[in-house]
Amino acid sequence: MFSTPGLNTTGTFGSTITSTTANPMKDFEVTSPPDDSVSSLAFSPATLPQNYLVAGSWDNHVRCWEVEQTGKTVPKSMQTMGGPVLDVCWSDDGTKVFMAGCDKQAKCWDLASNQTIQVAQHEAPIKTCHWIKGNNYSCLMTGSWDKTLKFWDTRTSQPMLTLQLPERCYCADVDFPMAVVGTANRGLIIYQLESRPQEFKKVESPLKYQLRCVAIFKDKKRVPTGFALGSVEGRVAIQYVNPTSPKENFTFKCHRTNGASGNFQDIYAVNDIAFHPIHGTLATVGSDGTFSFWDKDARTKLKPSETMEQSISRCAFSHNGQIFAYSVSYDWSKGHEFYNPMKKNYIFLRPCFEELKPRGGIS
């Protein structure tokens, strides 16, 4: 797919790794991780025969690795943005990666030519980018802190559609024909994408605190039917767009630990949520440095992890659900005084297919 080998634009990209105690789960360590906090992770789509992983970082770079069957990762290439990268996504055919960030731009990285071109522009940093593959159109959706959601035909410099948001975009997810956007002040909007994107309905957030992440889930017929929301207050909400009964919607606590005195809990932000593409179970990762696997239908935890050296900032599943990727890096949740520049950033890969099989129970 790449016409050139790894660029090695910094001396470290492609260098060997050293094993440390930072890997309590003994998972596969990704070679040459970013130099700053990892802001986004995305596996290549099923249209590619190989497995690639891209990661965006606060070090202004987007890196791409090939993930071999053995778990070994081979650095392939790297691109630079004009500021910290906040989100990345793949085109449906796997030929392009889109990158968005604090320089208020989104760029398209053509992997065959290894060239980038600007394809989107906002008045403030772009927090989210998602590729939409519709029945009659394809476009890039970008959500920004300028309180707009824009849709781009990447061949032209003007957006094909701009939608106003009630507040700054904090998180978003797309699974055609549905999109969900979470904003500051706990705003939550569902969009339908058939024929053209339009607002479907605004929803009151079931969570009392700031939204941090959102992920769409499908029903048994593989139709997008609801979403999971994570907040800074160690809580996840499962919400159906059209619940058949009010009991279908519920919230659960996670990423909490008992504090030093028995009456208090330490509560941590839920940094990311990902649904398993085959089983429909989910993973959450948090500021407490752990990940957990859950079965939302049986309302049970499938697996907790050991605690990492730092927060887990992002996670992603490979398209066939065989690999779980998670990034360990400081998320600034405790402020700058807890930032330790000596601590390395990590991305780990875990074989996960068996661990995420549902338990059964309520369907």
Secondary structure as UniProt FT lines:
FT   TURN            11..14
FT   TURN            21..22
FT   TURN            24..25
FT   STRAND          28..29
FT   STRAND          38..43
FT   TURN            46..47
FT   STRAND          51..57
FT   TURN            58..59
FT   STRAND          61..67
FT   TURN            69..70
FT   STRAND          73..80
FT   STRAND          85..90
FT   TURN            92..93
FT   STRAND          96..101
FT   TURN            102..103
FT   STRAND          105..110
FT   TURN            111..114
FT   STRAND          115..121
FT   STRAND          126..133
FT   STRAND          138..144
FT   TURN            145..146
FT   STRAND          148..152
FT   TURN            154..155
FT   STRAND          161..164
FT   STRAND          169..175
FT   TURN            176..177
FT   STRAND          178..183
FT   HELIX           184..186
FT   STRAND          188..192
FT   STRAND          198..202
FT   STRAND          211..218
FT   TURN            220..221
FT   STRAND          224..231
FT   TURN            232..233
FT   STRAND          235..240
FT   HELIX           246..248
FT   STRAND          250..253
FT   STRAND          256..258
FT   TURN            262..263
FT   STRAND          265..267
FT   STRAND          270..275
FT   TURN            277..279
FT   STRAND          282..286
FT   TURN            287..288
FT   STRAND          291..295
FT   TURN            296..299
FT   STRAND          300..304
FT   STRAND          312..317
FT   TURN            319..320
FT   STRAND          323..328
FT   TURN            333..334
FT   HELIX           336..338
FT   TURN            341..342
FT   STRAND          346..351
FT   TURN            353..356
//
